[in-house]
Amino acid sequence: MELQKVQRTTLTMKEVAEYLGISYWLVNQLVRRKQIPCSKVGGKYLFRVQALDEYLEKMEQQSLS
């Protein structure tokens, strides 16, 4: 019997920086200003990929308005 590998749906701050193409410092600032969706779990910030994609879409729409 084979175990299925669990698909991660969250990213760390470092991974978010890479995913968005911005610096770790900027991700940290966005978290402090509560401008990016995240959850604090056990002293660590986690970001859902789906929420980040929605956030990006929202920011794109705002830039066109």
PDBQT receptor file of N, H, CA, C and O in Angstrom, charges set to zero:
ATOM      1  N   MET A   1       0.847  -1.181   0.000  1.00  0.00    +0.000 N 
ATOM      2  CA  MET A   1       0.000   0.000   0.000  1.00  0.00    +0.000 C 
ATOM      3  C   MET A   1       0.894   1.248   0.000  1.00  0.00    +0.000 C 
ATOM      4  O   MET A   1       1.787   1.384   0.837  1.00  0.00    +0.000 OA
ATOM      5  N   GLU A   2       0.643   2.139  -0.937  1.00  0.00    +0.000 N 
ATOM      6  H   GLU A   2      -0.082   2.029  -1.617  1.00  0.00    +0.000 HD
ATOM      7  CA  GLU A   2       1.437   3.365  -1.055  1.00  0.00    +0.000 C 
ATOM      8  C   GLU A   2       0.763   4.510  -0.316  1.00  0.00    +0.000 C 
ATOM      9  O   GLU A   2      -0.454   4.681  -0.391  1.00  0.00    +0.000 OA
ATOM     10  N   LEU A   3       1.561   5.290   0.395  1.00  0.00    +0.000 N 
ATOM     11  H   LEU A   3       2.549   5.152   0.456  1.00  0.00    +0.000 HD
ATOM     12  CA  LEU A   3       1.031   6.486   1.054  1.00  0.00    +0.000 C 
ATOM     13  C   LEU A   3       1.049   7.632   0.061  1.00  0.00    +0.000 C 
ATOM     14  O   LEU A   3       2.029   7.834  -0.657  1.00  0.00    +0.000 OA
ATOM     15  N   GLN A   4      -0.031   8.372   0.029  1.00  0.00    +0.000 N 
ATOM     16  H   GLN A   4      -0.826   8.208   0.613  1.00  0.00    +0.000 HD
ATOM     17  CA  GLN A   4      -0.080   9.526  -0.856  1.00  0.00    +0.000 C 
ATOM     18  C   GLN A   4       0.602  10.708  -0.190  1.00  0.00    +0.000 C 
ATOM     19  O   GLN A   4       0.438  10.947   1.006  1.00  0.00    +0.000 OA
ATOM     20  N   LYS A   5       1.355  11.431  -0.968  1.00  0.00    +0.000 N 
ATOM     21  H   LYS A   5       1.488  11.238  -1.940  1.00  0.00    +0.000 HD
ATOM     22  CA  LYS A   5       2.044  12.607  -0.461  1.00  0.00    +0.000 C 
ATOM     23  C   LYS A   5       1.030  13.738  -0.276  1.00  0.00    +0.000 C 
ATOM     24  O   LYS A   5       0.185  13.975  -1.139  1.00  0.00    +0.000 OA
ATOM     25  N   VAL A   6       1.126  14.421   0.845  1.00  0.00    +0.000 N 
ATOM     26  H   VAL A   6       1.813  14.229   1.546  1.00  0.00    +0.000 HD
ATOM     27  CA  VAL A   6       0.203  15.514   1.142  1.00  0.00    +0.000 C 
ATOM     28  C   VAL A   6       0.609  16.746   0.341  1.00  0.00    +0.000 C 
ATOM     29  O   VAL A   6       1.774  17.144   0.336  1.00  0.00    +0.000 OA
ATOM     30  N   GLN A   7      -0.366  17.341  -0.333  1.00  0.00    +0.000 N 
ATOM     31  H   GLN A   7      -1.312  17.018  -0.330  1.00  0.00    +0.000 HD
ATOM     32  CA  GLN A   7      -0.132  18.556  -1.122  1.00  0.00    +0.000 C 
ATOM     33  C   GLN A   7      -0.230  19.761  -0.189  1.00  0.00    +0.000 C 
ATOM     34  O   GLN A   7      -1.271  19.982   0.430  1.00  0.00    +0.000 OA
ATOM     35  N   ARG A   8       0.825  20.526  -0.087  1.00  0.00    +0.000 N 
ATOM     36  H   ARG A   8       1.671  20.347  -0.589  1.00  0.00    +0.000 HD
ATOM     37  CA  ARG A   8       0.810  21.724   0.758  1.00  0.00    +0.000 C 
ATOM     38  C   ARG A   8      -0.003  22.820   0.088  1.00  0.00    +0.000 C 
ATOM     39  O   ARG A   8       0.083  23.030  -1.122  1.00  0.00    +0.000 OA
ATOM     40  N   THR A   9      -0.790  23.511   0.897  1.00  0.00    +0.000 N 
ATOM     41  H   THR A   9      -0.860  23.341   1.880  1.00  0.00    +0.000 HD
ATOM     42  CA  THR A   9      -1.577  24.622   0.377  1.00  0.00    +0.000 C 
ATOM     43  C   THR A   9      -1.162  25.935   1.037  1.00  0.00    +0.000 C 
ATOM     44  O   THR A   9      -1.753  26.983   0.780  1.00  0.00    +0.000 OA
ATOM     45  N   THR A  10      -0.143  25.866   1.887  1.00  0.00    +0.000 N 
ATOM     46  H   THR A  10       0.338  25.015   2.096  1.00  0.00    +0.000 HD
ATOM     47  CA  THR A  10       0.341  27.074   2.556  1.00  0.00    +0.000 C 
ATOM     48  C   THR A  10       1.813  27.300   2.261  1.00  0.00    +0.000 C 
ATOM     49  O   THR A  10       2.549  26.375   1.917  1.00  0.00    +0.000 OA
ATOM     50  N   LEU A  11       2.221  28.551   2.402  1.00  0.00    +0.000 N 
ATOM     51  H   LEU A  11       1.623  29.302   2.681  1.00  0.00    +0.000 HD
ATOM     52  CA  LEU A  11       3.611  28.938   2.192  1.00  0.00    +0.000 C 
ATOM     53  C   LEU A  11       4.122  29.688   3.418  1.00  0.00    +0.000 C 
ATOM     54  O   LEU A  11       3.347  30.296   4.157  1.00  0.00    +0.000 OA
ATOM     55  N   THR A  12       5.424  29.636   3.620  1.00  0.00    +0.000 N 
ATOM     56  H   THR A  12       6.053  29.143   3.020  1.00  0.00    +0.000 HD
ATOM     57  CA  THR A  12       6.070  30.421   4.666  1.00  0.00    +0.000 C 
ATOM     58  C   THR A  12       6.356  31.824   4.127  1.00  0.00    +0.000 C 
ATOM     59  O   THR A  12       6.165  32.088   2.940  1.00  0.00    +0.000 OA
ATOM     60  N   MET A  13       6.811  32.713   4.996  1.00  0.00    +0.000 N 
ATOM     61  H   MET A  13       6.967  32.498   5.960  1.00  0.00    +0.000 HD
ATOM     62  CA  MET A  13       7.122  34.074   4.549  1.00  0.00    +0.000 C 
ATOM     63  C   MET A  13       8.199  34.073   3.467  1.00  0.00    +0.000 C 
ATOM     64  O   MET A  13       8.107  34.826   2.497  1.00  0.00    +0.000 OA
ATOM     65  N   LYS A  14       9.204  33.244   3.629  1.00  0.00    +0.000 N 
ATOM     66  H   LYS A  14       9.278  32.633   4.417  1.00  0.00    +0.000 HD
ATOM     67  CA  LYS A  14      10.278  33.168   2.631  1.00  0.00    +0.000 C 
ATOM     68  C   LYS A  14       9.734  32.678   1.291  1.00  0.00    +0.000 C 
ATOM     69  O   LYS A  14      10.085  33.208   0.237  1.00  0.00    +0.000 OA
ATOM     70  N   GLU A  15       8.876  31.663   1.343  1.00  0.00    +0.000 N 
ATOM     71  H   GLU A  15       8.591  31.232   2.199  1.00  0.00    +0.000 HD
ATOM     72  CA  GLU A  15       8.290  31.126   0.116  1.00  0.00    +0.000 C 
ATOM     73  C   GLU A  15       7.359  32.144  -0.544  1.00  0.00    +0.000 C 
ATOM     74  O   GLU A  15       7.292  32.219  -1.771  1.00  0.00    +0.000 OA
ATOM     75  N   VAL A  16       6.638  32.934   0.271  1.00  0.00    +0.000 N 
ATOM     76  H   VAL A  16       6.693  32.874   1.268  1.00  0.00    +0.000 HD
ATOM     77  CA  VAL A  16       5.755  33.976  -0.267  1.00  0.00    +0.000 C 
ATOM     78  C   VAL A  16       6.576  35.025  -1.005  1.00  0.00    +0.000 C 
ATOM     79  O   VAL A  16       6.188  35.483  -2.079  1.00  0.00    +0.000 OA
ATOM     80  N   ALA A  17       7.698  35.401  -0.432  1.00  0.00    +0.000 N 
ATOM     81  H   ALA A  17       8.013  35.029   0.441  1.00  0.00    +0.000 HD
ATOM     82  CA  ALA A  17       8.575  36.380  -1.081  1.00  0.00    +0.000 C 
ATOM     83  C   ALA A  17       8.980  35.876  -2.462  1.00  0.00    +0.000 C 
ATOM     84  O   ALA A  17       8.941  36.630  -3.434  1.00  0.00    +0.000 OA
ATOM     85  N   GLU A  18       9.362  34.621  -2.551  1.00  0.00    +0.000 N 
ATOM     86  H   GLU A  18       9.394  34.009  -1.761  1.00  0.00    +0.000 HD
ATOM     87  CA  GLU A  18       9.736  34.033  -3.842  1.00  0.00    +0.000 C 
ATOM     88  C   GLU A  18       8.522  33.951  -4.776  1.00  0.00    +0.000 C 
ATOM     89  O   GLU A  18       8.622  34.276  -5.959  1.00  0.00    +0.000 OA
ATOM     90  N   TYR A  19       7.399  33.523  -4.248  1.00  0.00    +0.000 N 
ATOM     91  H   TYR A  19       7.318  33.259  -3.287  1.00  0.00    +0.000 HD
ATOM     92  CA  TYR A  19       6.173  33.353  -5.045  1.00  0.00    +0.000 C 
ATOM     93  C   TYR A  19       5.724  34.676  -5.653  1.00  0.00    +0.000 C 
ATOM     94  O   TYR A  19       5.320  34.726  -6.815  1.00  0.00    +0.000 OA
ATOM     95  N   LEU A  20       5.796  35.751  -4.861  1.00  0.00    +0.000 N 
ATOM     96  H   LEU A  20       6.124  35.711  -3.918  1.00  0.00    +0.000 HD
ATOM     97  CA  LEU A  20       5.358  37.065  -5.336  1.00  0.00    +0.000 C 
ATOM     98  C   LEU A  20       6.455  37.856  -6.032  1.00  0.00    +0.000 C 
ATOM     99  O   LEU A  20       6.185  38.867  -6.681  1.00  0.00    +0.000 OA
ATOM    100  N   GLY A  21       7.692  37.393  -5.896  1.00  0.00    +0.000 N 
ATOM    101  H   GLY A  21       7.911  36.572  -5.369  1.00  0.00    +0.000 HD
ATOM    102  CA  GLY A  21       8.809  38.096  -6.528  1.00  0.00    +0.000 C 
ATOM    103  C   GLY A  21       9.164  39.383  -5.811  1.00  0.00    +0.000 C 
ATOM    104  O   GLY A  21       9.591  40.355  -6.434  1.00  0.00    +0.000 OA
ATOM    105  N   ILE A  22       8.983  39.385  -4.486  1.00  0.00    +0.000 N 
ATOM    106  H   ILE A  22       8.636  38.595  -3.980  1.00  0.00    +0.000 HD
ATOM    107  CA  ILE A  22       9.326  40.553  -3.674  1.00  0.00    +0.000 C 
ATOM    108  C   ILE A  22      10.261  40.111  -2.555  1.00  0.00    +0.000 C 
ATOM    109  O   ILE A  22      10.498  38.917  -2.375  1.00  0.00    +0.000 OA
ATOM    110  N   SER A  23      10.784  41.060  -1.814  1.00  0.00    +0.000 N 
ATOM    111  H   SER A  23      10.591  42.030  -1.960  1.00  0.00    +0.000 HD
ATOM    112  CA  SER A  23      11.736  40.721  -0.756  1.00  0.00    +0.000 C 
ATOM    113  C   SER A  23      11.028  40.191   0.490  1.00  0.00    +0.000 C 
ATOM    114  O   SER A  23       9.849  40.463   0.718  1.00  0.00    +0.000 OA
ATOM    115  N   TYR A  24      11.766  39.437   1.282  1.00  0.00    +0.000 N 
ATOM    116  H   TYR A  24      12.724  39.217   1.097  1.00  0.00    +0.000 HD
ATOM    117  CA  TYR A  24      11.278  38.935   2.565  1.00  0.00    +0.000 C 
ATOM    118  C   TYR A  24      10.887  40.116   3.447  1.00  0.00    +0.000 C 
ATOM    119  O   TYR A  24       9.871  40.075   4.142  1.00  0.00    +0.000 OA
ATOM    120  N   TRP A  25      11.703  41.167   3.414  1.00  0.00    +0.000 N 
ATOM    121  H   TRP A  25      12.528  41.201   2.850  1.00  0.00    +0.000 HD
ATOM    122  CA  TRP A  25      11.450  42.359   4.221  1.00  0.00    +0.000 C 
ATOM    123  C   TRP A  25      10.085  42.960   3.878  1.00  0.00    +0.000 C 
ATOM    124  O   TRP A  25       9.334  43.341   4.776  1.00  0.00    +0.000 OA
ATOM    125  N   LEU A  26       9.763  43.047   2.588  1.00  0.00    +0.000 N 
ATOM    126  H   LEU A  26      10.374  42.738   1.859  1.00  0.00    +0.000 HD
ATOM    127  CA  LEU A  26       8.489  43.623   2.169  1.00  0.00    +0.000 C 
ATOM    128  C   LEU A  26       7.321  42.747   2.610  1.00  0.00    +0.000 C 
ATOM    129  O   LEU A  26       6.289  43.268   3.033  1.00  0.00    +0.000 OA
ATOM    130  N   VAL A  27       7.467  41.432   2.519  1.00  0.00    +0.000 N 
ATOM    131  H   VAL A  27       8.305  41.009   2.176  1.00  0.00    +0.000 HD
ATOM    132  CA  VAL A  27       6.420  40.529   3.011  1.00  0.00    +0.000 C 
ATOM    133  C   VAL A  27       6.198  40.799   4.499  1.00  0.00    +0.000 C 
ATOM    134  O   VAL A  27       5.057  40.893   4.951  1.00  0.00    +0.000 OA
ATOM    135  N   ASN A  28       7.274  40.922   5.249  1.00  0.00    +0.000 N 
ATOM    136  H   ASN A  28       8.201  40.847   4.882  1.00  0.00    +0.000 HD
ATOM    137  CA  ASN A  28       7.190  41.198   6.682  1.00  0.00    +0.000 C 
ATOM    138  C   ASN A  28       6.446  42.510   6.941  1.00  0.00    +0.000 C 
ATOM    139  O   ASN A  28       5.611  42.580   7.843  1.00  0.00    +0.000 OA
ATOM    140  N   GLN A  29       6.740  43.538   6.163  1.00  0.00    +0.000 N 
ATOM    141  H   GLN A  29       7.418  43.482   5.430  1.00  0.00    +0.000 HD
ATOM    142  CA  GLN A  29       6.070  44.834   6.320  1.00  0.00    +0.000 C 
ATOM    143  C   GLN A  29       4.584  44.726   5.993  1.00  0.00    +0.000 C 
ATOM    144  O   GLN A  29       3.754  45.300   6.698  1.00  0.00    +0.000 OA
ATOM    145  N   LEU A  30       4.244  44.005   4.946  1.00  0.00    +0.000 N 
ATOM    146  H   LEU A  30       4.918  43.538   4.373  1.00  0.00    +0.000 HD
ATOM    147  CA  LEU A  30       2.841  43.824   4.579  1.00  0.00    +0.000 C 
ATOM    148  C   LEU A  30       2.067  43.085   5.667  1.00  0.00    +0.000 C 
ATOM    149  O   LEU A  30       0.902  43.391   5.920  1.00  0.00    +0.000 OA
ATOM    150  N   VAL A  31       2.714  42.110   6.313  1.00  0.00    +0.000 N 
ATOM    151  H   VAL A  31       3.661  41.861   6.107  1.00  0.00    +0.000 HD
ATOM    152  CA  VAL A  31       2.095  41.378   7.417  1.00  0.00    +0.000 C 
ATOM    153  C   VAL A  31       1.872  42.328   8.592  1.00  0.00    +0.000 C 
ATOM    154  O   VAL A  31       0.788  42.351   9.175  1.00  0.00    +0.000 OA
ATOM    155  N   ARG A  32       2.892  43.111   8.940  1.00  0.00    +0.000 N 
ATOM    156  H   ARG A  32       3.773  43.092   8.466  1.00  0.00    +0.000 HD
ATOM    157  CA  ARG A  32       2.779  44.041  10.076  1.00  0.00    +0.000 C 
ATOM    158  C   ARG A  32       1.672  45.067   9.852  1.00  0.00    +0.000 C 
ATOM    159  O   ARG A  32       0.980  45.452  10.794  1.00  0.00    +0.000 OA
ATOM    160  N   ARG A  33       1.505  45.507   8.609  1.00  0.00    +0.000 N 
ATOM    161  H   ARG A  33       2.067  45.194   7.844  1.00  0.00    +0.000 HD
ATOM    162  CA  ARG A  33       0.478  46.500   8.274  1.00  0.00    +0.000 C 
ATOM    163  C   ARG A  33      -0.880  45.859   8.009  1.00  0.00    +0.000 C 
ATOM    164  O   ARG A  33      -1.854  46.553   7.716  1.00  0.00    +0.000 OA
ATOM    165  N   LYS A  34      -0.943  44.526   8.112  1.00  0.00    +0.000 N 
ATOM    166  H   LYS A  34      -0.153  43.962   8.350  1.00  0.00    +0.000 HD
ATOM    167  CA  LYS A  34      -2.169  43.766   7.860  1.00  0.00    +0.000 C 
ATOM    168  C   LYS A  34      -2.709  44.034   6.459  1.00  0.00    +0.000 C 
ATOM    169  O   LYS A  34      -3.910  44.227   6.266  1.00  0.00    +0.000 OA
ATOM    170  N   GLN A  35      -1.800  44.043   5.484  1.00  0.00    +0.000 N 
ATOM    171  H   GLN A  35      -0.825  43.886   5.640  1.00  0.00    +0.000 HD
ATOM    172  CA  GLN A  35      -2.163  44.306   4.098  1.00  0.00    +0.000 C 
ATOM    173  C   GLN A  35      -2.122  43.064   3.218  1.00  0.00    +0.000 C 
ATOM    174  O   GLN A  35      -2.422  43.135   2.026  1.00  0.00    +0.000 OA
ATOM    175  N   ILE A  36      -1.754  41.937   3.797  1.00  0.00    +0.000 N 
ATOM    176  H   ILE A  36      -1.510  41.880   4.765  1.00  0.00    +0.000 HD
ATOM    177  CA  ILE A  36      -1.669  40.692   3.038  1.00  0.00    +0.000 C 
ATOM    178  C   ILE A  36      -2.311  39.593   3.887  1.00  0.00    +0.000 C 
ATOM    179  O   ILE A  36      -2.087  39.536   5.096  1.00  0.00    +0.000 OA
ATOM    180  N   PRO A  37      -3.112  38.716   3.260  1.00  0.00    +0.000 N 
ATOM    181  CA  PRO A  37      -3.804  37.683   4.045  1.00  0.00    +0.000 C 
ATOM    182  C   PRO A  37      -2.850  36.612   4.575  1.00  0.00    +0.000 C 
ATOM    183  O   PRO A  37      -2.074  36.022   3.823  1.00  0.00    +0.000 OA
ATOM    184  N   CYS A  38      -2.926  36.375   5.892  1.00  0.00    +0.000 N 
ATOM    185  H   CYS A  38      -3.556  36.854   6.502  1.00  0.00    +0.000 HD
ATOM    186  CA  CYS A  38      -2.073  35.353   6.504  1.00  0.00    +0.000 C 
ATOM    187  C   CYS A  38      -2.704  34.871   7.810  1.00  0.00    +0.000 C 
ATOM    188  O   CYS A  38      -3.667  35.456   8.304  1.00  0.00    +0.000 OA
ATOM    189  N   SER A  39      -2.147  33.807   8.350  1.00  0.00    +0.000 N 
ATOM    190  H   SER A  39      -1.364  33.332   7.949  1.00  0.00    +0.000 HD
ATOM    191  CA  SER A  39      -2.559  33.265   9.649  1.00  0.00    +0.000 C 
ATOM    192  C   SER A  39      -1.308  32.995  10.458  1.00  0.00    +0.000 C 
ATOM    193  O   SER A  39      -0.297  32.540   9.924  1.00  0.00    +0.000 OA
ATOM    194  N   LYS A  40      -1.382  33.279  11.752  1.00  0.00    +0.000 N 
ATOM    195  H   LYS A  40      -2.204  33.649  12.186  1.00  0.00    +0.000 HD
ATOM    196  CA  LYS A  40      -0.254  32.982  12.625  1.00  0.00    +0.000 C 
ATOM    197  C   LYS A  40      -0.553  31.662  13.326  1.00  0.00    +0.000 C 
ATOM    198  O   LYS A  40      -1.527  31.539  14.068  1.00  0.00    +0.000 OA
ATOM    199  N   VAL A  41       0.299  30.689  13.076  1.00  0.00    +0.000 N 
ATOM    200  H   VAL A  41       1.091  30.790  12.473  1.00  0.00    +0.000 HD
ATOM    201  CA  VAL A  41       0.127  29.356  13.644  1.00  0.00    +0.000 C 
ATOM    202  C   VAL A  41       1.405  28.979  14.381  1.00  0.00    +0.000 C 
ATOM    203  O   VAL A  41       2.466  28.839  13.772  1.00  0.00    +0.000 OA
ATOM    204  N   GLY A  42       1.295  28.819  15.684  1.00  0.00    +0.000 N 
ATOM    205  H   GLY A  42       0.433  28.933  16.178  1.00  0.00    +0.000 HD
ATOM    206  CA  GLY A  42       2.460  28.423  16.478  1.00  0.00    +0.000 C 
ATOM    207  C   GLY A  42       3.629  29.371  16.349  1.00  0.00    +0.000 C 
ATOM    208  O   GLY A  42       4.778  28.931  16.316  1.00  0.00    +0.000 OA
ATOM    209  N   GLY A  43       3.364  30.664  16.275  1.00  0.00    +0.000 N 
ATOM    210  H   GLY A  43       2.430  31.021  16.301  1.00  0.00    +0.000 HD
ATOM    211  CA  GLY A  43       4.426  31.657  16.180  1.00  0.00    +0.000 C 
ATOM    212  C   GLY A  43       4.993  31.823  14.780  1.00  0.00    +0.000 C 
ATOM    213  O   GLY A  43       5.967  32.550  14.584  1.00  0.00    +0.000 OA
ATOM    214  N   LYS A  44       4.389  31.154  13.808  1.00  0.00    +0.000 N 
ATOM    215  H   LYS A  44       3.598  30.563  13.967  1.00  0.00    +0.000 HD
ATOM    216  CA  LYS A  44       4.866  31.209  12.427  1.00  0.00    +0.000 C 
ATOM    217  C   LYS A  44       3.730  31.705  11.542  1.00  0.00    +0.000 C 
ATOM    218  O   LYS A  44       2.582  31.294  11.710  1.00  0.00    +0.000 OA
ATOM    219  N   TYR A  45       4.048  32.581  10.607  1.00  0.00    +0.000 N 
ATOM    220  H   TYR A  45       4.981  32.915  10.470  1.00  0.00    +0.000 HD
ATOM    221  CA  TYR A  45       3.030  33.070   9.679  1.00  0.00    +0.000 C 
ATOM    222  C   TYR A  45       2.920  32.125   8.496  1.00  0.00    +0.000 C 
ATOM    223  O   TYR A  45       3.924  31.726   7.907  1.00  0.00    +0.000 OA
ATOM    224  N   LEU A  46       1.680  31.770   8.154  1.00  0.00    +0.000 N 
ATOM    225  H   LEU A  46       0.864  32.095   8.633  1.00  0.00    +0.000 HD
ATOM    226  CA  LEU A  46       1.416  30.912   7.008  1.00  0.00    +0.000 C 
ATOM    227  C   LEU A  46       0.458  31.630   6.066  1.00  0.00    +0.000 C 
ATOM    228  O   LEU A  46      -0.417  32.379   6.500  1.00  0.00    +0.000 OA
ATOM    229  N   PHE A  47       0.636  31.393   4.789  1.00  0.00    +0.000 N 
ATOM    230  H   PHE A  47       1.348  30.784   4.437  1.00  0.00    +0.000 HD
ATOM    231  CA  PHE A  47      -0.133  32.059   3.748  1.00  0.00    +0.000 C 
ATOM    232  C   PHE A  47      -0.724  30.995   2.839  1.00  0.00    +0.000 C 
ATOM    233  O   PHE A  47       0.001  30.136   2.337  1.00  0.00    +0.000 OA
ATOM    234  N   ARG A  48      -2.035  31.042   2.621  1.00  0.00    +0.000 N 
ATOM    235  H   ARG A  48      -2.624  31.740   3.028  1.00  0.00    +0.000 HD
ATOM    236  CA  ARG A  48      -2.669  30.114   1.686  1.00  0.00    +0.000 C 
ATOM    237  C   ARG A  48      -2.430  30.600   0.261  1.00  0.00    +0.000 C 
ATOM    238  O   ARG A  48      -2.613  31.782  -0.033  1.00  0.00    +0.000 OA
ATOM    239  N   VAL A  49      -2.029  29.710  -0.608  1.00  0.00    +0.000 N 
ATOM    240  H   VAL A  49      -1.880  28.750  -0.369  1.00  0.00    +0.000 HD
ATOM    241  CA  VAL A  49      -1.746  30.054  -2.000  1.00  0.00    +0.000 C 
ATOM    242  C   VAL A  49      -2.996  30.653  -2.648  1.00  0.00    +0.000 C 
ATOM    243  O   VAL A  49      -2.904  31.647  -3.369  1.00  0.00    +0.000 OA
ATOM    244  N   GLN A  50      -4.151  30.059  -2.398  1.00  0.00    +0.000 N 
ATOM    245  H   GLN A  50      -4.226  29.252  -1.813  1.00  0.00    +0.000 HD
ATOM    246  CA  GLN A  50      -5.399  30.551  -2.982  1.00  0.00    +0.000 C 
ATOM    247  C   GLN A  50      -5.683  31.987  -2.531  1.00  0.00    +0.000 C 
ATOM    248  O   GLN A  50      -6.099  32.815  -3.342  1.00  0.00    +0.000 OA
ATOM    249  N   ALA A  51      -5.466  32.290  -1.255  1.00  0.00    +0.000 N 
ATOM    250  H   ALA A  51      -5.128  31.618  -0.596  1.00  0.00    +0.000 HD
ATOM    251  CA  ALA A  51      -5.698  33.640  -0.740  1.00  0.00    +0.000 C 
ATOM    252  C   ALA A  51      -4.722  34.633  -1.368  1.00  0.00    +0.000 C 
ATOM    253  O   ALA A  51      -5.090  35.775  -1.643  1.00  0.00    +0.000 OA
ATOM    254  N   LEU A  52      -3.479  34.205  -1.595  1.00  0.00    +0.000 N 
ATOM    255  H   LEU A  52      -3.179  33.277  -1.371  1.00  0.00    +0.000 HD
ATOM    256  CA  LEU A  52      -2.499  35.085  -2.232  1.00  0.00    +0.000 C 
ATOM    257  C   LEU A  52      -2.893  35.386  -3.674  1.00  0.00    +0.000 C 
ATOM    258  O   LEU A  52      -2.756  36.520  -4.133  1.00  0.00    +0.000 OA
ATOM    259  N   ASP A  53      -3.381  34.376  -4.387  1.00  0.00    +0.000 N 
ATOM    260  H   ASP A  53      -3.492  33.455  -4.014  1.00  0.00    +0.000 HD
ATOM    261  CA  ASP A  53      -3.817  34.585  -5.765  1.00  0.00    +0.000 C 
ATOM    262  C   ASP A  53      -5.004  35.558  -5.818  1.00  0.00    +0.000 C 
ATOM    263  O   ASP A  53      -5.069  36.418  -6.696  1.00  0.00    +0.000 OA
ATOM    264  N   GLU A  54      -5.932  35.413  -4.877  1.00  0.00    +0.000 N 
ATOM    265  H   GLU A  54      -5.879  34.713  -4.164  1.00  0.00    +0.000 HD
ATOM    266  CA  GLU A  54      -7.074  36.328  -4.805  1.00  0.00    +0.000 C 
ATOM    267  C   GLU A  54      -6.611  37.741  -4.459  1.00  0.00    +0.000 C 
ATOM    268  O   GLU A  54      -7.124  38.722  -4.998  1.00  0.00    +0.000 OA
ATOM    269  N   TYR A  55      -5.640  37.832  -3.556  1.00  0.00    +0.000 N 
ATOM    270  H   TYR A  55      -5.224  37.035  -3.119  1.00  0.00    +0.000 HD
ATOM    271  CA  TYR A  55      -5.063  39.122  -3.164  1.00  0.00    +0.000 C 
ATOM    272  C   TYR A  55      -4.432  39.808  -4.379  1.00  0.00    +0.000 C 
ATOM    273  O   TYR A  55      -4.632  41.002  -4.598  1.00  0.00    +0.000 OA
ATOM    274  N   LEU A  56      -3.675  39.050  -5.161  1.00  0.00    +0.000 N 
ATOM    275  H   LEU A  56      -3.512  38.079  -4.983  1.00  0.00    +0.000 HD
ATOM    276  CA  LEU A  56      -3.037  39.607  -6.356  1.00  0.00    +0.000 C 
ATOM    277  C   LEU A  56      -4.072  40.092  -7.361  1.00  0.00    +0.000 C 
ATOM    278  O   LEU A  56      -3.923  41.156  -7.962  1.00  0.00    +0.000 OA
ATOM    279  N   GLU A  57      -5.124  39.297  -7.533  1.00  0.00    +0.000 N 
ATOM    280  H   GLU A  57      -5.246  38.433  -7.045  1.00  0.00    +0.000 HD
ATOM    281  CA  GLU A  57      -6.183  39.680  -8.464  1.00  0.00    +0.000 C 
ATOM    282  C   GLU A  57      -6.854  40.980  -8.004  1.00  0.00    +0.000 C 
ATOM    283  O   GLU A  57      -7.138  41.862  -8.814  1.00  0.00    +0.000 OA
ATOM    284  N   LYS A  58      -7.100  41.082  -6.708  1.00  0.00    +0.000 N 
ATOM    285  H   LYS A  58      -6.869  40.365  -6.050  1.00  0.00    +0.000 HD
ATOM    286  CA  LYS A  58      -7.708  42.290  -6.145  1.00  0.00    +0.000 C 
ATOM    287  C   LYS A  58      -6.800  43.503  -6.367  1.00  0.00    +0.000 C 
ATOM    288  O   LYS A  58      -7.276  44.576  -6.737  1.00  0.00    +0.000 OA
ATOM    289  N   MET A  59      -5.522  43.338  -6.146  1.00  0.00    +0.000 N 
ATOM    290  H   MET A  59      -5.134  42.466  -5.845  1.00  0.00    +0.000 HD
ATOM    291  CA  MET A  59      -4.564  44.438  -6.333  1.00  0.00    +0.000 C 
ATOM    292  C   MET A  59      -4.498  44.851  -7.798  1.00  0.00    +0.000 C 
ATOM    293  O   MET A  59      -4.373  46.038  -8.102  1.00  0.00    +0.000 OA
ATOM    294  N   GLU A  60      -4.580  43.888  -8.702  1.00  0.00    +0.000 N 
ATOM    295  H   GLU A  60      -4.681  42.924  -8.455  1.00  0.00    +0.000 HD
ATOM    296  CA  GLU A  60      -4.576  44.180 -10.141  1.00  0.00    +0.000 C 
ATOM    297  C   GLU A  60      -5.812  45.005 -10.511  1.00  0.00    +0.000 C 
ATOM    298  O   GLU A  60      -5.711  45.983 -11.252  1.00  0.00    +0.000 OA
ATOM    299  N   GLN A  61      -6.971  44.607  -9.993  1.00  0.00    +0.000 N 
ATOM    300  H   GLN A  61      -7.052  43.813  -9.391  1.00  0.00    +0.000 HD
ATOM    301  CA  GLN A  61      -8.211  45.328 -10.301  1.00  0.00    +0.000 C 
ATOM    302  C   GLN A  61      -8.149  46.757  -9.765  1.00  0.00    +0.000 C 
ATOM    303  O   GLN A  61      -8.618  47.688 -10.420  1.00  0.00    +0.000 OA
ATOM    304  N   GLN A  62      -7.569  46.933  -8.574  1.00  0.00    +0.000 N 
ATOM    305  H   GLN A  62      -7.187  46.177  -8.042  1.00  0.00    +0.000 HD
ATOM    306  CA  GLN A  62      -7.439  48.276  -8.002  1.00  0.00    +0.000 C 
ATOM    307  C   GLN A  62      -6.528  49.169  -8.840  1.00  0.00    +0.000 C 
ATOM    308  O   GLN A  62      -6.754  50.373  -8.957  1.00  0.00    +0.000 OA
ATOM    309  N   SER A  63      -5.502  48.562  -9.416  1.00  0.00    +0.000 N 
ATOM    310  H   SER A  63      -5.318  47.584  -9.321  1.00  0.00    +0.000 HD
ATOM    311  CA  SER A  63      -4.562  49.350 -10.201  1.00  0.00    +0.000 C 
ATOM    312  C   SER A  63      -5.191  49.835 -11.516  1.00  0.00    +0.000 C 
ATOM    313  O   SER A  63      -4.724  50.805 -12.112  1.00  0.00    +0.000 OA
ATOM    314  N   LEU A  64      -6.246  49.156 -11.957  1.00  0.00    +0.000 N 
ATOM    315  H   LEU A  64      -6.626  48.368 -11.472  1.00  0.00    +0.000 HD
ATOM    316  CA  LEU A  64      -6.918  49.545 -13.189  1.00  0.00    +0.000 C 
ATOM    317  C   LEU A  64      -8.030  50.564 -12.954  1.00  0.00    +0.000 C 
ATOM    318  O   LEU A  64      -8.514  51.192 -13.896  1.00  0.00    +0.000 OA
ATOM    319  N   SER A  65      -8.431  50.724 -11.698  1.00  0.00    +0.000 N 
ATOM    320  H   SER A  65      -8.038  50.213 -10.933  1.00  0.00    +0.000 HD
ATOM    321  CA  SER A  65      -9.513  51.654 -11.369  1.00  0.00    +0.000 C 
ATOM    322  C   SER A  65      -9.035  53.087 -11.290  1.00  0.00    +0.000 C 
ATOM    323  O   SER A  65      -9.828  53.989 -11.022  1.00  0.00    +0.000 OA
TER     324      SER A  65
